[in-house]
Amino acid sequence: MRIYKILPRAEWVAAQGAGRFEGSAVDLQDGYIHFSTSDQSQETARRHFAGQADLVVLEIEGDDLGPTLRWEPSRGGELFPHLYGPLAVTDVRAVRAAPLGADGVPQIQAPE
């Protein structure tokens, strides 16, 4: 299953230079990297990224991450993918811009 990570473009550029993404501030605070499924990603954008410009969405094949990816209850008890370890940039299948919509919410266009 494909999973998605929303983050500032500058963090992705830094990760590319390092060869891995260690996580955004909230990821580092929580001890894992937060991801969303395609169905969850637009609500994640609305709740956590409204008003933030210059964001990108990383597309990752969850099965490529092995046992460090765990599905755990979060928002309303729904299972969300959490990565317990860094994300290798080589595991990222695609990177897309997430432009702000008229409502100030990044528009996440994750393929189904």
N, CA and C of each residue as an Amber inpcrd file, in Angstrom:
protein
   336
   0.8390000  -1.1890000   0.0000000   0.0000000   0.0000000   0.0000000
   0.8770000   1.2430000   0.0000000   0.4940000   2.2010000  -0.8160000
   1.2140000   3.4720000  -0.8540000   0.8260000   4.3140000   0.3630000
   1.8370000   4.9860000   0.9240000   1.6250000   5.9050000   2.0370000
   2.2900000   7.2290000   1.6680000   1.9270000   8.2880000   2.3980000
   2.3150000   9.6280000   2.0060000   2.7960000  10.4250000   3.2090000
   3.7910000  11.2740000   2.9690000   4.3300000  12.1650000   3.9850000
   4.2900000  13.5800000   3.4440000   3.6840000  14.4760000   4.1990000
   3.6230000  15.8920000   3.8510000   4.7150000  16.5970000   4.6530000
   5.5040000  17.4220000   3.9920000   6.5620000  18.1360000   4.7020000
   7.0010000  19.3590000   3.9120000   7.6480000  20.3080000   4.5840000
   8.1720000  21.4710000   3.8770000   9.2460000  21.0580000   2.8690000
   9.2430000  21.7140000   1.7320000  10.2180000  21.4110000   0.6810000
  11.6570000  21.4930000   1.2180000  11.9490000  22.4650000   2.0780000
  13.3070000  22.6170000   2.6150000  13.7470000  21.3710000   3.3910000
  12.8320000  20.7340000   4.1020000  13.1690000  19.5070000   4.8340000
  13.4760000  18.3740000   3.8550000  12.7450000  18.3100000   2.7550000
  13.0110000  17.2810000   1.7600000  14.3690000  17.5150000   1.0860000
  14.6890000  18.7590000   0.7700000  15.9770000  19.0740000   0.1610000
  17.1110000  18.6650000   1.1100000  16.9610000  18.9560000   2.4010000
  17.9790000  18.5600000   3.3880000  18.1020000  17.0400000   3.4700000
  16.9750000  16.3530000   3.4230000  16.9880000  14.8880000   3.4690000
  17.7090000  14.3130000   2.2530000  17.4790000  14.8980000   1.0980000
  18.1600000  14.4260000  -0.1060000  19.6740000  14.5480000   0.0520000
  20.1190000  15.6330000   0.6420000  21.5490000  15.8270000   0.8690000
  22.1200000  14.8200000   1.8530000  21.3060000  14.4320000   2.8480000
  21.7530000  13.4830000   3.8790000  21.5430000  12.0320000   3.4590000
  20.6960000  11.8220000   2.4520000  20.3780000  10.4640000   2.0300000
  19.2690000   9.8140000   2.8400000  18.7390000  10.5510000   3.8010000
  17.6490000  10.0240000   4.6290000  16.8860000  11.1780000   5.2770000
  15.6340000  10.8900000   5.6020000  14.7780000  11.8490000   6.3020000
  14.5760000  11.3200000   7.7190000  15.0260000  12.1010000   8.6890000
  14.9310000  11.7020000  10.0970000  13.5800000  12.0690000  10.7000000
  12.8580000  12.9930000  10.0610000  11.5540000  13.4060000  10.5570000
  11.4650000  14.9000000  10.7590000  10.2410000  15.3990000  10.7250000
   9.9500000  16.7890000  11.0440000   9.9440000  16.9340000  12.5670000
   9.7800000  18.1460000  13.0480000   9.8130000  18.3920000  14.4990000
   8.8150000  17.5080000  15.2520000   7.5850000  17.3930000  14.7650000
   6.5880000  16.5820000  15.4620000   6.9610000  15.1000000  15.4300000
   7.5800000  14.6510000  14.3430000   8.0230000  13.2600000  14.2470000
   9.0980000  12.9830000  15.3010000  10.0670000  13.8780000  15.3790000
  11.1450000  13.7130000  16.3400000  10.6070000  13.7330000  17.7740000
   9.6300000  14.5900000  18.0150000   9.0080000  14.6680000  19.3400000
   8.2750000  13.3700000  19.6800000   7.5700000  12.7900000  18.7110000
   6.7610000  11.5960000  18.9580000   7.5550000  10.2960000  18.8700000
   8.7460000  10.3350000  18.2580000   9.5800000   9.1480000  18.1790000
   9.3440000   8.2810000  16.9590000   8.6020000   8.7940000  15.9920000
   8.3620000   8.0760000  14.7370000   7.9430000   9.0750000  13.6730000
   8.0650000   8.6590000  12.4100000   7.6650000   9.5140000  11.2980000
   6.2120000   9.2230000  10.9650000   5.4010000  10.2700000  10.9780000
   3.9730000  10.1760000  10.6750000   3.7470000  10.0830000   9.1650000
   2.9270000   9.1450000   8.7540000   2.4880000   9.0250000   7.3690000
   0.9710000   8.9660000   7.3460000   0.4050000   9.0850000   6.1620000
  -1.0340000   8.9380000   5.9550000  -1.2620000   8.0600000   4.7300000
  -2.4140000   7.4330000   4.6860000  -2.8310000   6.7420000   3.4710000
  -3.3940000   7.7890000   2.5130000  -3.7130000   7.3750000   1.3230000
  -4.3230000   8.2740000   0.3550000  -5.6220000   8.8690000   0.9180000
  -6.4400000   8.0280000   1.5240000  -7.7170000   8.4960000   2.0740000
  -7.5390000   9.4420000   3.2530000  -6.4520000   9.3360000   3.9790000
  -6.2170000  10.1460000   5.1770000  -5.4670000  11.4450000   4.8870000
  -4.7960000  11.5260000   3.7620000  -3.8470000  12.6160000   3.5350000
  -4.4680000  14.0060000   3.4490000  -5.6470000  14.1550000   2.8490000
  -6.2210000  15.4970000   2.7430000  -6.6430000  16.0230000   4.1210000
  -7.1730000  15.1640000   4.9720000  -7.5410000  15.5950000   6.3300000
  -6.2830000  15.9150000   7.1390000  -5.2340000  15.1570000   6.9390000
  -3.9590000  15.4650000   7.6020000  -3.4800000  16.8490000   7.1730000
  -3.5690000  17.1370000   5.8940000  -3.1710000  18.4590000   5.3940000
  -4.0060000  19.5560000   6.0310000  -5.3110000  19.3460000   6.1150000
  -6.1990000  20.3500000   6.7050000  -5.8750000  20.5870000   8.1740000
  -5.6760000  19.5300000   8.9260000  -5.4590000  19.6490000  10.3720000
  -4.0810000  20.1750000  10.7610000  -3.0660000  19.7820000  10.0050000
  -1.7010000  20.0400000  10.4570000  -0.8760000  20.9660000   9.5700000
  -1.3660000  21.2880000   8.3580000  -0.5450000  22.0630000   7.4370000
  -1.2610000  23.2600000   6.8320000  -2.4590000  23.5900000   7.2920000
  -3.2130000  24.7240000   6.7490000  -2.3780000  26.0010000   6.8390000
  -2.3570000  26.7470000   5.7660000  -1.6510000  28.0160000   5.7210000
  -0.1610000  27.9030000   5.4570000   0.3530000  26.6920000   5.3660000
   1.7860000  26.5120000   5.1090000   2.0270000  26.3410000   3.6090000
   2.8950000  27.1570000   3.0780000   3.2110000  27.0990000   1.6520000
   4.4890000  26.3030000   1.4330000   4.7700000  26.0020000   0.1830000
   5.9760000  25.3040000  -0.2540000   6.1340000  23.9400000   0.4150000
   5.0510000  23.1780000   0.3770000   5.0590000  21.8140000   0.9000000
   5.1830000  20.8230000  -0.2490000   5.6950000  19.6480000   0.0810000
   5.7300000  18.5510000  -0.8690000   5.0910000  17.3280000  -0.2220000
   4.6780000  16.4080000  -1.0690000   4.1220000  15.1310000  -0.6130000
   5.0300000  14.0350000  -1.1600000   5.5430000  13.2160000  -0.2390000
   6.3520000  12.0690000  -0.6240000   5.4450000  10.8590000  -0.7580000
   5.6710000  10.0640000  -1.7750000   4.9200000   8.8320000  -1.9880000
   5.8660000   7.6610000  -1.7640000   5.4740000   6.7440000  -0.8800000
   6.3110000   5.6130000  -0.4930000   5.4890000   4.3400000  -0.5630000
   6.1010000   3.2580000  -0.9860000   5.4500000   1.9460000  -0.9320000
   5.6890000   1.4080000   0.4780000   4.6140000   1.3040000   1.2630000
   4.7290000   0.8920000   2.6560000   5.4430000  -0.4330000   2.8410000
   5.2200000  -1.3770000   1.9420000   5.8450000  -2.6960000   2.0610000
   7.3680000  -2.6230000   1.9570000   7.8960000  -1.5890000   1.3330000
   9.3440000  -1.4380000   1.2070000  10.0140000  -1.1180000   2.5400000
   9.2410000  -0.6780000   3.5250000   9.8180000  -0.2070000   4.7810000
  10.0020000  -1.3030000   5.8260000   9.4420000  -2.4670000   5.5640000
   9.6510000  -3.6030000   6.4650000   9.0300000  -3.4100000   7.8410000
   9.6170000  -4.0720000   8.8580000   9.0100000  -4.0810000  10.1840000
   9.1100000  -2.7660000  10.9580000   9.8670000  -1.8020000  10.4360000
   9.9300000  -0.5090000  11.1290000   8.6780000   0.3290000  10.8710000
   7.8280000  -0.1080000   9.9230000   6.5440000   0.5610000   9.6790000
   5.4690000  -0.1710000  10.4750000   4.7830000   0.5720000  11.3220000
   3.7130000  -0.0070000  12.1470000   2.4260000   0.7870000  11.9220000
   1.3220000   0.0440000  11.9240000   0.0060000   0.6620000  11.7810000
  -0.5880000   0.7850000  13.1710000  -0.8060000   2.0370000  13.5960000
  -1.2380000   2.2840000  14.9710000  -2.4430000   3.2230000  14.9900000
  -3.3070000   3.0430000  16.0080000  -4.4830000   3.9150000  16.1110000
  -4.0760000   5.3590000  16.3610000  -4.7890000   6.2560000  15.7170000
  -4.5670000   7.6820000  15.9050000  -5.9190000   8.3610000  15.8360000
  -6.0450000   9.3560000  14.9880000  -7.2490000  10.1760000  14.8550000
  -8.5130000   9.3150000  14.8370000  -9.3180000   9.3910000  15.8740000
 -10.5820000   8.6670000  15.9340000 -10.4260000   7.1480000  15.9540000
  -9.2510000   6.6570000  16.3530000  -9.0260000   5.2230000  16.4030000
  -8.6230000   4.6200000  15.0710000  -8.5790000   5.4380000  14.0280000
  -8.1930000   4.9590000  12.6980000  -6.7090000   4.5880000  12.6980000
  -6.3510000   3.5420000  11.9730000  -4.9550000   3.1150000  11.8990000
  -4.1710000   3.9870000  10.9280000  -3.0300000   4.4780000  11.4050000
  -2.1310000   5.3050000  10.6060000  -0.7630000   4.6340000  10.5470000
  -0.0510000   4.7940000   9.4250000   1.2970000   4.2410000   9.3190000
   2.3200000   5.1390000  10.0120000   3.1400000   4.5220000  10.8690000
   4.1990000   5.2240000  11.5980000   5.5110000   4.4940000  11.3550000
   6.5460000   5.2240000  10.9820000   7.8510000   4.6370000  10.7150000
   8.7730000   4.8870000  11.8980000   9.2550000   3.8180000  12.4880000
  10.1670000   3.8910000  13.6190000  11.6060000   3.7590000  13.1210000
  12.1060000   4.8240000  12.5850000  13.4550000   4.8830000  12.0330000
  13.4650000   5.8780000  10.9030000  14.6420000   6.1660000  10.3570000
  14.7230000   7.1350000   9.2630000  14.1540000   6.5690000   7.9710000
  13.7490000   7.4600000   7.0950000  13.2640000   7.1100000   5.7690000
  14.3990000   7.3440000   4.7830000  14.8510000   6.2950000   4.1280000
  15.8850000   6.4390000   3.0900000  15.2810000   7.1560000   1.8900000
  15.9950000   8.1130000   1.3330000  15.4570000   8.8380000   0.1820000
  15.2400000   7.8940000  -1.0000000  15.9610000   6.7950000  -1.0390000
  15.7810000   5.8270000  -2.1210000  14.4530000   5.0780000  -2.0200000
  13.7790000   5.1550000  -0.8630000  12.4670000   4.5220000  -0.7090000
  11.3240000   5.4080000  -1.2010000  11.6230000   6.6440000  -1.5490000
  10.5910000   7.5720000  -2.0130000  10.3510000   7.3340000  -3.5000000
   9.1130000   6.9870000  -3.8370000   8.7610000   6.6680000  -5.2240000
   8.4490000   7.9080000  -6.0540000   7.8810000   8.9350000  -5.4130000
   7.5240000  10.1600000  -6.1300000   7.4550000  11.3130000  -5.1340000
   7.6620000  12.5110000  -5.6450000   7.5580000  13.7390000  -4.8550000
   6.6990000  14.7010000  -5.6490000   5.6580000  15.2320000  -5.0030000
   4.7560000  16.1690000  -5.6610000   4.6200000  17.4500000  -4.8410000
   4.4070000  18.5470000  -5.5240000   4.1070000  19.8060000  -4.8510000
   2.7140000  19.7100000  -4.2370000   2.5000000  20.4430000  -3.1500000
   1.1930000  20.5010000  -2.4930000   0.7720000  21.9660000  -2.4090000
   0.2510000  22.5130000  -3.5110000  -0.1180000  23.9410000  -3.5210000
  -1.2870000  24.2240000  -2.5820000  -1.3090000  25.4500000  -2.0570000
  -2.4130000  25.8510000  -1.1930000  -3.6580000  26.0890000  -2.0240000
  -4.7710000  25.5810000  -1.5190000  -6.0550000  25.8370000  -2.1480000
  -6.5770000  27.2010000  -1.7130000  -7.7130000  27.5990000  -2.2370000
  -8.3200000  28.8900000  -1.8950000  -8.6340000  28.9900000  -0.4070000
  -8.8450000  27.8470000   0.2500000  -9.1430000  27.8270000   1.6820000
  -7.8850000  27.7980000   2.5490000  -6.6960000  27.8450000   1.9210000
  -5.4440000  27.8320000   2.6640000  -4.9570000  26.4520000   3.0470000
  -5.6590000  25.4230000   2.5930000  -5.2770000  24.0460000   2.8940000
  -4.4810000  23.4860000   1.7160000  -3.3300000  22.8590000   1.9890000
  -2.5800000  22.2500000   0.8920000  -3.4360000  21.2090000   0.1720000
  -3.3220000  21.2100000  -1.1330000  -4.0960000  20.2690000  -1.9450000
  -3.2470000  19.0280000  -2.2020000  -3.6550000  17.9410000  -1.6120000
  -2.9260000  16.6770000  -1.7120000  -3.5990000  15.8390000  -2.7920000
  -2.8530000  15.5370000  -3.8160000  -3.3890000  14.7450000  -4.9000000
  -2.6650000  13.4080000  -4.9530000  -2.9540000  12.5750000  -3.9640000
  -2.3440000  11.2450000  -3.9270000  -3.1180000  10.3440000  -4.8760000
  -2.4000000   9.6150000  -5.7120000  -3.1070000   8.6990000  -6.6140000
  -3.7660000   7.5870000  -5.8090000  -4.8560000   7.0890000  -6.3220000
  -5.5670000   5.9990000  -5.6200000  -4.8910000   4.6900000  -5.8710000
